[in-house]
Amino acid sequence: MAPSKFGKSVGAVVVLACALTVGSLTVDSSPSPAPARTAVADPARLGGDDLDRSVTALKAQLATQPKDFAGWAALGTGYVEQARVKGDPTRYPLAQQALARSLELRPGYDVALAGQAALAAARHDFTGALRLVRETLAANPYNERALALHIDALVELGRYPAAWKAAREADSRKPGIPVFTRYAYVLELRGETGRAREVLTRALASATSPADRAYVATELGQLARHQGDYRTALRHYATALTAAPGHPPALEGRARAKAALGQLDAAVRDLRELVRKTPLTGAVELLGELYEVTGRKEAAREQYALAAEQVAQERVRGVNMDLETAHMAAARGDGKAAVSAALAEWQRRRTVHTADALAWALHADGRSDEALAHARRATATGLPDAELRYHRGVIEAALGKDAEARRSLTAALDLDPGFSPVGARHARAVLDRLGGA
């Protein structure tokens, strides 16, 4: 399943480089009022056990100080983070209640509004997130979380030029880790991976908290892995896991890099441990793929069924899962369900990933002639994503466009030869059938 990544265009990188050396890493140092008694660390800057302790402390504090509007906002943000890190959608209603309580106590409070924007984005309601971000920034133009979420929402709505403008604006207003990582993804989206790597490297050097170090190092690992540089990716994941042992995105990334290097048994061990503690859908899907390519068909089916159940649970909790549903339905050959879900998502937002999902769904439904235009759109920005090129190549092959298919499939495998255990194997098989590169 191709993940929908939150993320990132180019221009004044020199300005950014300067900002990286002096940017503040504090959160919401703004004119917004906040009770001094709220002394618990900002949950959005924590991870793992620290995040859980912060949420527990906030709940205890609010039991004795129920009118602490800043505490309710922090608790709501903490629940959103727990849902994201643990893959636990039951936290979303709790987050919604806590953030609403904060705004009851202090209408227009920018930190709570930013928390609501984060919740909307987590539920894949990017139009709603954008509206809430704008409301937040009207209240406080320097709210760091809102500035970062502004970039996220615009990227996830496919408004890439506007996202670039928002990244530059955020960098000028509130330079720091949240903005730098978004800025790097805008660069990656345009194919400027060298500049993206430079931004993330400088961001890592400026990171002070373990959670920030783990987050940025993981992003560096993802960038290297998507370029097929798996050993460098492993070094970055090791840095992340040293800073924050058990960091789920780093563990999943490490397993993907190991699988790409042919270390399938080690990857399976890592994933089993990860999904036992934190059953993130992407990790469950990957474990299913590894079982499939190693001949353990029944075990693969069990993992795919678990992933489908997780998607269903997310949907019940108010998360829009049409993109994930489209990928899953296409993978199991249900073209009609894939097209229905992909079309619904395409109507909401037109990004490279929704274009790719629609292309792949149409292909699964036997409509490759319609799929090709969407596959071309998915690869138009220059984002170095092997899966997008793979899908385009398979569609081109289905249409008898052999030369184009060979170029696309070769590009996918040259970029990231281990992008997917099942997909990479299929790409090689189609390429062999076409006579190779």
N, C-alpha and C positions, 0 to 999 in steps of 0.2 A: 504494500500500500504506500503510495507516495504521500509523504507528510505535507501538510499545509504549513509552511514555515512562516512565522511572523517576521516580517522583515522589510527591504532597503534600496540613488543615482549619482552624478559627480560634479565637481567644479572646484570649490575652494578647499581642496584637501590640505593645502598649506595652513589655512586658518584652523582646520581641525587638528592638525599635528601640533600646532601651538597650544590649542585648547587642551589637548591631551596631557600636556605637561603641567598644566596648572588647574585643571578642572576640579571643582569640589565634588566630593562623593557623599555629601550629606543629603538627606532627603527632606524635601519640602521646607527648606529654610526660606520662609515666605512671610508676607505680612498677615497671613491668615491666623486668627487667634486660636490658641490651643491651651487647655488647662495645664498648668505646670505639674499637676499631680500625675499625669500620664507619663510614667517614666519607663515603661516597657519598650524594648527596642522595636523598631519598625519591622513587622513580620515579612514584608516584601523584600527585605535585605538579608533575610536569614534562610537557613535551609536545614533539612534533616531534623535531628533532635532539638536543635536550637529553635526551629520554627514551632515544633510541638510545645516546647516549654513556654514560648512566648504566648501562644494561644491559651494555654492553661493558665498562665499568669494573668492574662487579660480577663479571662472569665472570672477568676477569683476577685480581681480588682473591681470589676463591674458589679459583682454581687453586693459589694459594700458602697460603691459609688455609681449607682445606676443612671445618674444624669451626666456622666462624663462623655460628652459627645465625641471627643477625640479618641477615647478608649473604644467606643463602639465602632468608629471608623477603622481603627487599627485591627479590631477583631474581625470585622468583615473582610478586610484585606487579607488577614491571616487565613481565613477559611478559603478564600479564592486560591491562595498559594498552596494550601494543603490539597485542594482538589487537583491542582495542576501537577504537583510533585508526586502525589500518591495515586493519581488516576481514580479519584474517589468523588463521583458526582453528587453524593449525598451532602457534600459541604456547600453546594451552591445555594440551596434554600436557606441554610443558616447564614451564609454571607449576605443574601438579599435582606433578611430580617435585620441583621446587625447594622447594615448600611442605612436601611430605612429608618432605624431608630436614631442613628446619628443625625440624620437630616431632620427628623422630627424635633430633636433637641436644638439643633442649630441649622435652620434652613439656609441653603446655599453654601454650606461648608465645603470648600474645594477638595479637601482630602477624601471626604465621603463620596463626593461626585466622581472623583478619579477612581475610587474603589468600585463604584457602580459601572464605570466605563470598563474597568478590568474584568468585572463579572460578565458584562455583555460580550466582550471579546472572547472570554473563556467559553461562553456558550455559542460562539461563532455568529453572534449577531453584530456584525461589523458596522452596519448602518446605525444601529442604536449606539454602539460604542463611539462612533464618530460624533453623533449628536451630543452625547454626554461629555466627550472630550472638549468640544467647543464650549459647552456650558461651564466646564471646569476652568478652562483658560480665560473665559470672560471674567470669572471670579478671581483668578490668580494666574497671570500669564507666565509665571515662573514655576508652576507646579511640575516637578520633574517627571512624575509618573504620567501625567496627562500629556506632556510633550512627547514622551516615548510612545504612549498609546496612540497618539495622533499619527505617528509614522506607521505603526502597526495597522491601524484601521485603513489608512489610505492604500497601503500595500495590499492588504487583504481584499480590498474593493477593486483592485486592478488600476488604481489611479496613480501610476508610477511617477509621472512628472511632478504631481502634487506632493507625493511622498518625498521626493528629492528636495523640494522646496521646504517641506516641513522638517526634514533632517537638518538642513542648513540653519533654519530658524532655531530649532531646538539646541543645536550646538552653540549658537551665539548666546542663547539665553541661559542655558543650564548644562554646561558640559559635565559629563560624568559617565559612569559605566552604562546605565540604561540607554542613554542617547548614543554612546559610541558603538554599542553592539548593533543597534538598529541602523546606524549610519553605515556600518560595515556590510550589512546585508543588502542595503540599497546598492552599494558598489558591486557586490556579488551578483545581484540580479541583472546588472548591466554587463556582466562578464569581466569586471575589473577586479579579478581575484587578488592580484598583487597588492593593490591599494587596500582591499578589504583586509588582507593579512596584516599589512602594516598598521592599520587602525586597531585591529584586535591585539596585536603584539604590544602596542603602546598602552592599550587599555589594560592588559594583563599586568604590565609594569606598574600601573597606577592603582591597581586593586589592592585594598587593604584587608577587607573582611574575608574569611574563608569562603562564604557563600559567593561573593563576587569573583574570587579567584577561580572557584569551581565552575561558575557560569561562563566566564570568559575563556578559560582553558578548554572547556567543552566545545564552545563555538569555534575555537581554533582547530580542535580535533575534527569537527564536522567539515570545516572548510578543507582541511588536508585530505580527509577521506573522500570527499566528493571529487577531488582531483586525482584520486588513485594513489595517493601517497600514504599508504596505510601505516607504515612504521612511524612516520612523523605523527600521524593521528594518534597512535598508541602512546607516544610520549606525552602528547597533550592530555589525553584521557588520564594518564598516570598522574600528571600534575593536578588535574581536577580532583581525582580520588584521594590524593594526599591531602589536599585542602579540605575536602568534605567526603570522608569515606562513605560509600554507599550511595553517592549522588546518582540517581536513576538515569538521567540522560547520558552521563559519562559511562555508566555500566552498559547501557544499550549500545552506545557508540563503540565501545571497546569490543563488544561481541560482534558487531558488524564488521569491524576492521579485522578481527581474527578470522571470521568466516571468509572474508575476501582474500586473506592470505592462505586459505586452505586449512586453517586450524579449526576444523568443524567440531571436533569433540570438545575442545576448550570453549568454543563459542556456545555450544549447547549447555555446558556446565554453567557458564556465566548467566545465560538466559534463564535456565531453570531456577537459579537462585534469585534472580531479579524478579521474575513473575510470581515466585512464591511470596515475596515480600510486597512487591508493587506491580500488580498486573496491568502495566500500561499496554494499550492496544497494539502499538507498533512492535513492542517486544514480543507479545504473544504471537502476532502474525509472523514475525521473523523466526521464532522457534518452530512454528508450523512449516515454514519454508525449508528450514534445515532438516526437519524430520522428513519432509517430502523428497528432497534431493538425496537423502541417505537411505531411501527405501522404506521408511517407517510410516506407511500410508495411514494406518489407523491413528497413530499418535498425531500425525499432521492434521487429520480431520478433527480430532479432539481440540487441538489448538485453534483451528479456524472457527469451530463452533463456539469456543470460549470468546474469541475476539468478536464474533457476531453478537453474542449475548452482552458483551460489554458495550457495544455500540447501542444496542437496544436500551440498556440501562441509562446510558447518557441521554438518549432521546427522551426517556420518561422524565428525567430531571431537567428538561428544558433546553438541552443542547442540540443545536442543529447539526445533524450527522449525515446530511445528504452526500457530501463529498466522500466520506468514508464508505457509506453504503454503496455508492456507485463503483468504487474500486473493488469492494468485496464481491458485489454481484457480477461484475465483469470477470473477475478471477475465477468464479465458479461457473461461468458460462451462461449466466442468466442475463442475456442482453437486454431484454425488455425492462427488467427491474433496474438495471444499470443505467439505461437511457433515461428512464423516468426520474431517478434521483439526480443524475448529472444535469439534466435539463432544468430541474427545479433550482439547483445551485447556480447554474449559468445565468438564470434570470435574476438572481440576487447580486451576483458579483462576477466580473469578467476578468479573471486573472490567468496567468500562465498555467496554474495548477487546475483551475476549473476548465480551461480550454482542453488541457490534456485529459482530464477525466471524461469530458464529453466525447473527445475523439476516441478514446479507448472503449467507452461504452457503445458508441455507434459501431465500431469495428466488431465488438463482441456480438452485436445484434445483426451482423452481416451487412452493415451499411458503410463499408469502407470508403465508398465514393464521397459520402457526406462527411466522413471523419477527417479526410485529409486536410481540409481547410482549417479545421480546429487544431490539428496536430502541427501544422505550419505556424499557426498563431502562438501555440505553446512554446515554440522554440525561437520566437522572433526577437526576444529581448537580449539574447546572448547569455542567459543564465546557464552556467555550466552544470547541467543536470543530465546524467546519463539515461535516467529512466524516460525522460521526455524524448530524447533522441531515439531510444529503443522503441518506444511506442510508435513514433513517426516511421521508423524503418520498417516495422512489421506491417503497418498500414500500407506503406508504399509497395512492399512486396506483394501484399494481397491484391493490389491493383495492377500488378505486372510492371511496375516502374522499377526494374531491377537495378539500374545504375544508381538511382536515387536511394533505393533501399540499402545498397551496399555502402554508400557514403554515410548514411545515417547510423547504420548498425556499427560500422567501423568506428565512427566518431564516438558512439556510446561506449564501446569496449576500450577504445584508446584512452578515453577520459577516466573511466572508473570501471575497470574490468570485473569488479566484484560488487557491482551496485545492488544486486539482488540475487540470492542463490538460485531461484527459479528463473527470474528474468534473464540473467546473464547466460544461463544454460540455453535458454530458448533463443536468445540473440545469436549465439554461436551456431546453433543448429540451422537457423534460417540463413545465416550468412554462408554456411557451408553449402546449403542447398542452392544458393545463388552463385556458387563458384568462388566464394571467399572474397577478400578485399581486393 
